[in-house]
């Protein structure tokens, strides 16, 4: 990555700028802009997050926002209310208050003497979600959006539910936010006494969101609000959507480019859950230059050629040996002028059972341990590994070795005719690339709660023994399978620890199945190129503790319980500008007995530390989840320390009835 230190316009930074909302709540912003913006007003770019601008997102902020400012923008990074250095309280993700605050910040920015009245909004993950949702509210000054690693559907394609199945990430993310939002504002700006009052008030009112999310197990009004797929036409701003094949949000780019009536373009690379100018696996791209082309066109009216760009630019990954981490993925960039593309045809492949009898799918509850993380984040061992251990626990339909390489571009589908011996059952389908020596690499996967086969809003119990048809849509992908390799469709009725298991052991009887494969003529080379990555000067820090990630699976020989243990130590660093030291560690365990779905448990323990000179605080958060046949049971605890003194503690516990999940 090339570091740029000289820009067309000299940059001035305002480390803490207060923005007062109509109700009197003061949000805290970090703002970069050209020094002469008062004389030559510029457009504004907003990133609105709960992740703390002083220490949480400062690494990526430092690379990105000064770069935009140096090219003639006021780049504004706001802490959401109830987080970081902002006042107020947060009650949920993507709340009406959060979105209204963003609209009010946009209106505030557009009215400033240094702004030309045009505003863009950008973000990755949470910020990618809320910029789309804010765009659907149509604030007058918002002209363009860049949304990365986001979703258009809060129910079907977020971290809560997938195919009507409960994702374990639902609990994991609630645990993460309990920890993230437990930290205080920085006393350097909040004041020597006021920071403590703000902190304790925040802790007293902080929600543990898992029970709320578990209370909405079907696609109801809670999830429809904020899901822009409910009305794509509400988005009038120009949208650039970006994602990665190793991220959990692979489908949004296609959805947006297909459905948005406003100008929309999509880019999908081989990346994990990161901005693509510093993401891996390589190749990274010059995201900031691409973003400037977008901003310059829609916020400055400059003809940068973005309207002539292909609708959908995607990286077709070559086959590689399965591994928990890939520093790079060989492949090539393709460009589709229109999306959906007339160049892609759906090939139907009959999946033939080995005998004339229906195939019995009765996977151990521990099937799925090779699946990797829902959204890999740490540049560590989080990707899907060799699929052979999970393949051995699944019903597999292997195709003959390929006579020539094929490019799969799009969302594969599997149509099944299946019967269950229980009223509720899950099905997981994986599409794998099988190497000549048997190694199995995951291409894409999909899961479906079979009670949701006709509707996520109105599930229907299965009648034991009755054959039903179902369609399992796998995630979007772009992958080249070489000649001599085989395609494998692996079907299981468990996928741990990706989805929570059914309340009873299930036996599925699969009598018929078809694979619908999106085939594109094989690309011979790059059909589009991107500039090499650039960025502003990186965050200046002193390393206090190095980061480290560990992941291992243990099988207890006495009890038979299988436990996945994950420790992500994000390290600790001192900011050389303002002296704040921050560090964090998370430990997760996910345990299950292969024969007992009610043995499933998840637990997390987060530690957050902040210090400067003699001042130090620490929060410890603990969370646990289990279930019986009728309820999900979740509990959590917050402990907050000033120095070594416990100054706050709070416990949560709640049982939520299961509803065909």
N, C-alpha and C positions, 0 to 999 in steps of 0.2 A: 504494500500500500504506500503510495506516494504522499508524503506529508507536505501540505501547502502552507507556507507562512506569509506569502505576499499575495494580496487580493486586489481587485480593481478599486475597492473602496476600503478605507481604513475603518476598523471595527472598534466600537466601544461597547463595554459590557456593564450591565447593571445587575450585580449579583442578587440583590433582593429588591424587587419592585412590588409594592402593594397594589392590589386591584380590589376595590370594594364593591361587593355585590349589592343589588337593590335592597336586600334584607339586612345590610350592614355587615355581613360576614366578610372578613378580609382574606383574600387568597394571596398567596405568595408566589411571585414569578421571578424567574431568572431570564434576562432579556439581553440579546445581542442585536446591534443595529449599526448601520454606517454612521460614522461620526457626524457627517453632514446631512443626516436624514431630516433635520429640522428645516434645512433650506431646500432639500430635494427629496420630498416624501417618497416612501417606498411601500410596497405591499408587506403585509404581515403574515407570518406562518405560526400556527398554534399547535403545540403538543400538550395535551391535558391528561395528567396521569396521577395515580395514587402512590407512585413508586419512589418518591423523594428525590428531588433535584440536587440536594447537597451531597448525597452519598449513594443513593440507590441507582440512578441511571446516569450518573455523572460521566462515566467512562464513554458511553456512546454519545451523550449530549456534547461533550467536549470535541469529539470528532466531527460532529454534524452541524450544530447550530451556528458556530462562528463561520463555518464555510458558507452557509446561506447568507449570513449577514455581510460577509465580504463581497458577495455578488449582488448586493443591493436589496436585502430583505431585513425586516425586523423579525427576528426569530425568538419566539416566546415559549418558554417551558414553564408550565404552571403546575404546582402541586394542587391536586383536588382537595376540596374541603375535608377536614378530618384526617389529613395525612401530611407528612413532612412539616413544612413551616406554615401551613395554612390553618386558619381557624375553622371552627365548625365541626360537625360530626358527619360520618359516613354511615349509611344504613344498609347499603346493598351495592352490587355492581350495576352500572348503567341505570342508576335511578333517574327519575325525572329531575331531581335536584341537580344531579351531576350534569345532565344534558343541558338544563337551563343555564347552569353556571357557564358552561362552554359557550352557549349562545350569547350570554351577557359579556363574556370576555371578548368574543368576536366583535360585538357592537362597540365595546370600549376601545378595542384596538383600532377599529375603522374610524373612530372619531378623534384619534390623537393627531396632533399637528405633524408628527413624523410619518404618518401612514397616508397612502394615496386612496384609502377607502376600500381596497380589495384585500381579501383575506383567504389564505389556504389553511387547511388543517391536515395533520399527518400523524401517524403513529403506527407502532407495531404491537400486536396482541391487544391488550386493553385499549391502547390508543388507536389501534387499527379498527377496533369495534366501535368506539365512541365517535370517531370521526365520520363513519358511515351513518350512524344513528343521528348525529347532529345534522349531517347533510340532509337527511330525510325530514328534518324540521324546517329546512329552508331559511336559515337566517340570511337576510338580504345581502350582507357583505361577503358571504362564503361563496367563492367561485370555483374552487378546486380542492380535491382531496387526494392524498396518497395514503393508501391503506395497505399495511403489510401484515401477513400472518393473522388474518381476521376471519370473521364469519358473517354470513347474511342470515343465519338461522340459529337463534340462541338455544333452541331445543335439540334439533337434529344434528347439529354440526358444531358443537362447542365442547367444553370439557365436562358437561353434566350427563348427557345421554347421547347414545349413538345407536341408531336403528331401534330405538325404544329400550335398549339395554342401559342399565346404570353403569356409567364409567366410574372406576375407582378414583379417577382424577377429580370427580365431584367432591369427594371427601378430602383428597390431597390438596386441592386448591383452596378449599375452605380453611384448612389447617395453615396453609401458606399465608393467606390474607390475615388470619388471626395474628400471625407473627409479624408480618410486614407492617400492619397498622398499629402494632403495640408500641412503636418507638416514638420518642418525644420529638418536639421541634428543637432546633439548635438554640441553646441559651445565648449564643453570640448575637442572635438577632431577636429572639423572643423576649430576652430580658432575664436577669438573674433569678427572679422569683416567678415571673409569669410563665416561663416554660414549664415549671412543675405543675402549676394550676391547669394549664392547657393539657398536659400529659395525663394527669389523674382524671380529668373530666373525660378525656378521650377513652381511657381505659374503662371507666365506669359505664360508658355507653357503647363500647365496641361490641358488635355482633359476632357470634359464631354462625356462619352462614349455611353450614351443612344441613341443619334441620329445615331451614326455609327451602333450600333447593330440593331436599328429599320430600317435602310436602307437595311438590308439583311433579309427579311422576309421569304425567301425560302432557301432551301439547295443549296447554290451556292458555288463558289470557295472560298469565304471568310471563310465559315465554314468547307469546306473540308480540307483546310490547317490546320494542327495540329490535325485533327481527325484521330487517328491511325487505326480506323476501315476501312479507305480507303485502307490500305495495312498492315494487321497484320503481314505479313511475314517480314516487315522491322525491327521488334523488335528482336534483337538477344540476348539481355541481359536476364538473368533469372529474372522473375517477380513474386513477392509476392504481391497479391492484397487483400486489407482488407477494409471492409465497415460495416455499421450498418443499422439495419432494421428501425431505427427512423431517418435516414439521408435521404437527397434527392437523393443521388447517390447509389441506391440499386442494379442497374443492371450491373454495370461494372465488378464485380467479376465474374459473370457467363460469360460475353462476353469474358473476357481475358482468363479464364481457357479453354473455348471452342475453342478459335481461335488462341491463341499464339502458334507458333511452337516451340519457345524456352521453357525451363522449366518454368512452371507456376503453382502456387498454390493459392487457395483462402480461406479466412476466413471471415465469416459474423456473427457478434454478435448482441445483442439487442440495440446497442448504438446510440446516437445522433452524431453530427458532431464533434467528438473529437478523439484523440489518445486513443486506448483501454486500456492503463494501468491506465488511470484516468477517463475514460468515464463512463457515466451512460446512461440508467438504468443498474444496476448491473445484472449479474456478469461481472466485468472487468476481463482482463486476463493479464498474464505476457508478454506483447507485446515486451518489450525490450529483454527478453530471447529468444522469437521466432525470433526476428530480428537478434540477434546474431547468431542463428543457420543458418539463411539465409546468413548473411555476411560471417561467418566462412567457409561455404561450397564454396561459389562462389568467395570470395575475398582472402581466405587463402588456399583453397584446402583441408580443413579438412572434413572428412566424419562425418557429424552431423545427418544423417538420413533424411534430408529434402526431398530427392528424393523419399523416401518410404512413405511420408505423403500422406494422402488422397488428391485427387485433390481439393475437395470442402468440407470445414468444416463449418457447419452452425448451428446456435442456433434456435431450434424450440420453439417459444414462446407459452406459455400456454395462454388460454383465461383469461382476467382480466376484472374488472369493468372499463368502460370508464372513463378516467381522463385526464386532461390537462398536468399532469406530473406523471411519475411513477419512483420512486427511484430505483425500481428493477422490473425485469420481470422473473417470474418463468418459467422454461422450461428445455430443455436438449440439449446437443450437439450431432449432427449427423455427420457422416463422409462418404462421397461418394468417393470410390476409383477412379471411372471414372465420368467425367462430360462432356456432359449430361449423366444422370444416367439411366441405364437399370432398376433400381428399381422404377422409376417414370413412371406412366401411366396417360395419359390424359383421364379423364372421361368427356363425353359429356352429358350435362343436358339441356333439352329443357326448355326454359323460356316461359311459356304459359300466354298470356294476359287473363284478367278476362272475356273478351267477344270475340266474333269472329271478332270484328272490330279492326283495328289498334289502338294501344295505343297512346294517345296524350301526347307528352312530351312538356310542355310549362312552364318551371320553372321560378319563379321570379328571377330577376337578382342578388338578394342577396343570392341565394342558394349557399352553400359552406362554410359558416362561421364556421362550426364545423370542418373544415378540418385541422386546425393547420398550422404551418409554413412549408415552403418548406424544409429548413434544420434547425431543432431545434438546438440551439447553446448555450443557456444561463443557462441550468439546471433549467429552469423555465417553466411557463405555456404555452408551445408552441406546445404540442402534440395534435393530433386530440382528440376532446371530444366526448361525446355521440352523435351519428349520427342521432338520432331521429328527431331533427329539420330540418336537410337536407333531411332525408328520406321522411318527410311529404311534401316536395316541389319537390319530384322526383316521377317517376314511379317505383314501387318496385315489384320485382318478388321474393316472399318468397317460400322457399322449405319446405317440411315437417320436423318436428323435427328429428334429427339424432338418430338412434337406437344405434350407437356406435361412439366413438370419431374417428375423421379422422385427418390426418396430410396433410396439403397442403404445398408442397415444389416446388417452381418454379414460373413461370409467368403465371397466369390465363389469359384467353382470352375470349372476348365476340364477337361473330359474329352477325351482325345485318343486317336486310333488312329494310331500312328506307327511307322516303321521307321528303323533307323540303319544306316550303312555301317561302324560300328565297334562293338567290344564294350562300350565305355563311352561314354556321351553325357549331356550335361546339357541341360535345357530350361528356359527362363525365359519366364514369361508375365506381361505387364503389362496392366492395365485402365486405360485413359486416357479423359479427358474432352476431346474435340476441339471447340475453339471454332469459330464460323462462319468466322473468318479462317485456320483451320488450326492455331493454337497448340494444343499437346497437354499437358495437365496430368495427372500421375500420380495415380491414385486408389488403386491397390493393386497388389501384385505377389506372385508366388510362383515358387520355383525347385524343380527336382526332378532328382536324379541318377537317370536312367532305370534303372540297375541296382538301384535301391531301390524300384522301382515296386510291389513286393509286400511288402517288408520292409526296415526300416532295420537290423535285426539280422542278416538272412541275405540279402545282396544276390545277384542272379543276373546273370551277364554277358548282354549282348544277343547274339542271333544275327544277324549282319549280313544285312540284307534281310528279316528276319522282322517282320511287323506285330505290335505289342503294344499293349495298352490301358494307359493311365495316367491318374491323377487328380492334377491340380495344384491344391492348395488355396492360395488367395491369403490375404494377411493380412486380419484383421478391419478394417473401415472403417465410417465413417458420413459419407456424402457426398451432396450434392444436385447432380444434373446438370440444368441449366436446359433449358427448351424451346428448340429450335433448335440445340442442341449434339448431337454424335454420340458414341456409345460406340465405342471402338476396343480390340480385343484384339490385342496385339502379341506375336509369338512369335519367340524367338531361341534359339540354342544356345550363346550366350556372354553373360555379364553381368559385365563387368570394370569397375571393380575391386571388385565385390561378392563374386563367387565365383572360385575358382581354376579355370583352364581345364582341359579334358580333355587327356590326353597327346598326342592326335593331332587334326588337323583333322577335323571331323565333318560329315556331310551327313545331315540328317533329312528324311524324306518323310512329310508330314502328310496323311493321306487323309480324316480325319474329325475334327471338333472341335465341342464344345458348351460354351456358357457357361451356368453356373447362377448366376443373379443373385438375391441376397437383397433383396427389395423390401418396403418398409414404406410404408403410406399417408403421404403428405406431411404433415409437421407444419406447423401454421399459425402457431406461435409457441412460446415457451418453455413446456415442460410441467413444468419444475421450475426453481427458482432457488436460488442459493447466496449466502451473505453475501460482502461485499467483503473482500479480503485484509487481514489484520492480522498484525503480527509484533512481537517484542520489539525493543529498540534495536539497530541494526546494529553490526557490527564496526567499531571505531575504528582507522583506519589512516592512514598518510601514503603517498601514491603516490610510488613511486620510478621505476617505468617503466610506461607505459601498455600495456594489452593490445592485440593486433592479430592478425587472422586473414587469411591470403591463400591463394588457391587458383587455379591456372592449368594449362592443358593446352598442351603443346608437341608439335609434329609435326616430327620431323627429316626434312628434305627429302632428305638423302642416304641415310639408313638406313631410313627409313619408320617408325621406332620412335615410338610415342605415349607421352608421359610426363605423368602427373598429379603435380604438385608441390603440397604443402600445408605451410604454416608456420603454426602456432598459437603465438604468443607470449602466454602467460598473464599477462605483466607481472610486476612486483615491487612489494611493499608492506612497510612497517614497521608492526608491531603497536605501537600507542601504549601498551598496558598493560605488555607485557614486553619490548619492544624488538627482537624477532626479525624479521629481514628475510628474506622468502622470495620466490623467483621461479622460473619454469620456462618452457622453450621446447621444442617438438617440431617436427622437420622430417621429412616423409614424402615418399617418391617411389615411384610405382607405374608401371612401364614394361612395354610389350608391343608386339610387332610384329603388325599386323593379320592376317598370314598364318601366324604361327608360335606355337602355344600354348606351346612350350618356351622361348620368349624371355621369358616372364613373370618379373618380378623385383619384389621389394618391399624397401625399406630405410627404417629409422627412425634418428633421432639425437635423443636427449633430453638436455637440460641442466637440472640442478636446482641451485639455489644457496640457501644459508642463511648468515646472518651476524648478529653482534651485536658492536658495538664493534670490538675487535681480532680477534675470532674469526670465521673464515669457512671454509666447506667447499663443495665443488662435486663433483657426480658427472656424468660423461658416460657415456651408454650408447648403444651402436650395435648394430643388428641387421639381418640380411639374410636373404632367403629367395629360393630359386629351385627349379627342378625339372628333372629329365630324364624320360625316358619311364618310368623305373622307380622313382625316388626323389624325395622332397622333401629339400632340403638347406637347413638353417638354421644360422646362426652368429650370435654375439653377443659383445659385449665390454663390460666395466665398467671405468671409470677413476674413482678417487676421489682427490680433492685436499684437503689441509689447507692453507689459504692457496693458494700456487702450487706446493706440493710434492706430487708424485704419491706417495701412500702405499699405494695398492692398485691392482692390475690383474688381470684375469682374463678368459680367453677360453673360449668355448663353440663347439662345432661338431658337427653330427650329421647323418647321412643316415637317413631313415626310408622304408622301402619303401611304394610306393603300393599300395592295395588297392581297385581298382575306383573310384578317385576321381581 
